[in-house]
């Protein structure tokens, strides 16, 4: 079975930090683009961050300078380090991967980073930030 398993998250105070992890099974994750999406209650899904197969990084403006996405090839996974958390970061967070080498890059006049581009998804992890 090909799957992604997420861990981390939970409750943090505004200004605090959390680290989310995503581990892949039945495939080698370092050959995949990896992304984090989030969806807050009543809000549209938002692409938070992604890393391409060639390790190009992208961050949404809403998290830039506060979140860091990194690969962990030893553990066949990735981490999303979230610092300086804000109440508006409260959401369900999902990791997603796909082997398309154009993801998280500018390709053919478009930046490829949408939910439909990713073929495998983690189960989701709740992040709640209190004031």
C-alpha positions as CSV (number, residue, x, y, z in Angstrom):
1,X,0.0,0.0,0.0
2,X,1.3,3.4,-0.9
3,X,0.5,5.9,1.8
4,X,1.6,9.0,3.7
5,X,1.4,9.2,7.5
6,X,1.4,12.5,9.2
7,X,2.4,13.3,12.8
8,X,2.9,16.4,14.9
9,X,0.5,19.3,15.2
10,X,-1.7,19.9,18.2
11,X,-2.2,23.0,20.3
12,X,0.2,25.9,20.5
13,X,0.1,29.4,21.8
14,X,0.4,32.4,19.6
15,X,4.0,33.0,18.9
16,X,4.9,29.4,19.6
17,X,6.1,26.7,17.4
18,X,5.0,23.3,16.1
19,X,6.6,20.8,13.7
20,X,4.6,18.6,11.4
21,X,6.0,15.5,9.8
22,X,5.1,13.4,6.8
23,X,6.5,10.0,6.2
24,X,6.0,8.0,3.0
25,X,5.7,4.2,2.8
26,X,6.0,1.9,-0.2
27,X,7.9,4.5,-2.2
28,X,11.0,6.7,-2.0
29,X,9.8,10.2,-1.1
30,X,13.0,12.0,-2.2
31,X,11.9,11.4,-5.8
32,X,8.7,13.3,-5.2
33,X,7.5,16.8,-4.9
34,X,6.1,17.4,-1.4
35,X,3.5,19.9,-0.5
36,X,1.6,21.1,2.6
37,X,-2.0,22.3,2.3
38,X,-4.3,23.6,5.0
39,X,-7.9,24.3,5.4
40,X,-9.4,26.4,8.2
41,X,-13.1,26.0,9.2
42,X,-15.3,27.8,6.7
43,X,-12.3,28.8,4.5
44,X,-11.1,27.6,1.2
45,X,-8.1,25.3,1.0
46,X,-4.7,27.0,0.9
47,X,-1.4,25.8,-0.5
48,X,1.1,26.5,2.3
49,X,4.4,25.3,1.0
50,X,5.9,22.9,-1.5
51,X,9.3,21.6,-2.6
52,X,10.0,20.4,-6.0
53,X,11.8,17.2,-7.0
54,X,14.8,19.3,-7.6
55,X,14.4,21.0,-4.2
56,X,13.0,24.4,-5.3
57,X,11.0,25.9,-2.4
58,X,7.8,27.8,-2.4
59,X,5.9,29.4,0.5
60,X,2.6,31.2,0.6
61,X,2.8,34.8,1.5
62,X,0.8,34.1,4.6
63,X,3.5,31.9,6.1
64,X,6.7,33.2,4.4
65,X,9.4,33.8,6.9
66,X,7.7,31.8,9.6
67,X,7.3,28.3,8.1
68,X,10.1,26.1,6.8
69,X,9.6,23.0,4.6
70,X,12.5,20.5,4.5
71,X,13.1,17.0,3.3
72,X,14.2,14.2,5.6
73,X,15.5,11.6,3.2
74,X,16.9,9.4,6.0
75,X,13.3,9.0,7.4
76,X,11.8,9.1,3.9
77,X,9.7,12.1,4.8
78,X,9.5,15.8,5.2
79,X,8.9,18.3,8.0
80,X,7.0,21.6,8.2
81,X,8.6,23.7,10.9
82,X,6.1,26.3,12.0
83,X,7.4,29.2,14.0
84,X,5.9,32.5,15.2
85,X,2.4,30.9,15.0
86,X,-0.6,33.0,14.6
87,X,-4.2,32.3,15.5
88,X,-5.0,32.4,11.8
89,X,-2.7,29.4,11.3
90,X,-5.3,27.3,12.9
91,X,-6.4,24.7,10.3
92,X,-6.3,21.1,9.3
93,X,-2.9,20.5,7.6
94,X,-2.4,17.9,4.9
95,X,0.8,16.7,3.2
96,X,0.7,15.6,-0.3
97,X,3.3,14.2,-2.8
98,X,3.6,13.5,-6.5
99,X,6.3,12.4,-8.8
100,X,5.7,15.0,-11.4
101,X,9.1,16.9,-11.8
102,X,7.3,20.1,-12.8
103,X,5.4,20.5,-9.6
104,X,6.4,23.5,-7.4
105,X,8.1,25.1,-10.4
106,X,7.2,27.5,-13.2
107,X,6.4,25.4,-16.1
108,X,4.8,26.2,-19.4
109,X,3.7,29.6,-18.2
110,X,2.2,28.5,-14.9
111,X,3.2,27.7,-11.4
112,X,2.2,24.1,-10.7
113,X,0.9,23.9,-7.2
114,X,-2.7,22.9,-6.8
115,X,-4.4,20.2,-4.9
116,X,-5.4,18.3,-8.1
117,X,-1.7,18.0,-9.0
118,X,-0.9,15.7,-6.1
119,X,-1.7,12.1,-6.3
120,X,-1.0,10.9,-2.7
121,X,-2.3,12.5,0.5
122,X,-1.7,12.2,4.2
123,X,-4.5,11.8,6.7
124,X,-4.4,15.3,8.0
125,X,-3.2,16.9,11.2
126,X,-5.0,19.5,13.2
127,X,-3.1,22.6,14.2
128,X,-4.8,24.9,16.7
129,X,-3.2,28.2,17.8
130,X,-4.6,30.0,20.8
131,X,-4.3,33.7,21.4
